[in-house]
Amino acid sequence: MAKNSEDPKKRIVVLNKDGLGYKKIAKTLKLSCSKVAKTIQWFKRIGSTQNRPRHTRPKKLSARAQHHIQRLSLGNRR
């Protein structure tokens, strides 16, 4: 059985490897059945329970330019 301090996703995978089904895992950890199912499917497909890093669009404005635009819009409200 997994420790309480571990990540819930890791606990789901460990309980599934021990032979428990989705519903029993969901009841044990007090999670939804769909969360358990998606986590196990993700683990089987990727092989890890960690979130992937996200790629974001590069910013068009520098921090200084963005601050300047904020000051202009907040300073001249009328």
C-alpha positions as semicolon CSV with decimal commas, in nm:
position;residue;x (nm);y (nm);z (nm)
1;M;0,000;0,000;0,000
2;A;0,124;0,350;-0,082
3;K;0,207;0,612;0,180
4;N;-0,025;0,909;0,239
5;S;0,249;1,163;0,160
6;E;0,290;1,040;-0,199
7;D;0,140;1,193;-0,509
8;P;-0,219;1,069;-0,566
9;K;-0,136;0,977;-0,926
10;K;0,144;0,750;-0,811
11;R;-0,086;0,593;-0,553
12;I;-0,344;0,523;-0,825
13;V;-0,084;0,344;-1,038
14;V;0,047;0,140;-0,743
15;L;-0,303;0,029;-0,642
16;N;-0,380;-0,065;-1,002
17;K;-0,062;-0,274;-1,022
18;D;-0,172;-0,447;-0,699
19;G;-0,484;-0,564;-0,885
20;L;-0,752;-0,322;-0,772
21;G;-1,010;-0,196;-1,021
22;Y;-1,104;0,163;-1,103
23;K;-1,405;0,174;-0,869
24;K;-1,219;0,033;-0,567
25;I;-0,928;0,272;-0,621
26;A;-1,170;0,564;-0,652
27;K;-1,344;0,468;-0,327
28;T;-1,018;0,412;-0,142
29;L;-0,865;0,746;-0,243
30;K;-1,198;0,936;-0,251
31;L;-1,155;1,039;-0,615
32;S;-1,383;1,015;-0,916
33;C;-1,378;0,704;-1,128
34;S;-1,299;0,907;-1,440
35;K;-0,993;1,063;-1,274
36;V;-0,863;0,718;-1,185
37;A;-0,929;0,583;-1,535
38;K;-0,763;0,878;-1,708
39;T;-0,458;0,859;-1,481
40;I;-0,410;0,487;-1,547
41;Q;-0,458;0,530;-1,923
42;W;-0,210;0,819;-1,921
43;F;0,043;0,606;-1,734
44;K;0,002;0,315;-1,977
45;R;0,046;0,546;-2,278
46;I;0,330;0,769;-2,153
47;G;0,489;0,557;-1,880
48;S;0,496;0,836;-1,624
49;T;0,254;1,018;-1,395
50;Q;0,430;1,355;-1,413
51;N;0,280;1,646;-1,601
52;R;0,455;1,747;-1,920
53;P;0,602;2,095;-1,949
54;R;0,386;2,335;-2,147
55;H;0,508;2,536;-2,440
56;T;0,387;2,892;-2,440
57;R;0,382;3,151;-2,709
58;P;0,668;3,401;-2,680
59;K;0,567;3,744;-2,553
60;K;0,547;4,024;-2,810
61;L;0,609;4,304;-2,560
62;S;0,886;4,341;-2,311
63;A;0,795;4,374;-1,944
64;R;0,881;4,745;-1,961
65;A;0,655;4,809;-2,262
66;Q;0,369;4,616;-2,103
67;H;0,403;4,819;-1,782
68;H;0,401;5,141;-1,986
69;I;0,077;5,043;-2,164
70;Q;-0,085;4,954;-1,831
71;R;0,009;5,291;-1,685
72;L;-0,130;5,473;-1,990
73;S;-0,461;5,289;-1,980
74;L;-0,507;5,325;-1,604
75;G;-0,391;5,686;-1,591
76;N;-0,623;5,823;-1,859
77;R;-0,962;5,670;-1,785
78;R;-1,176;5,959;-1,907
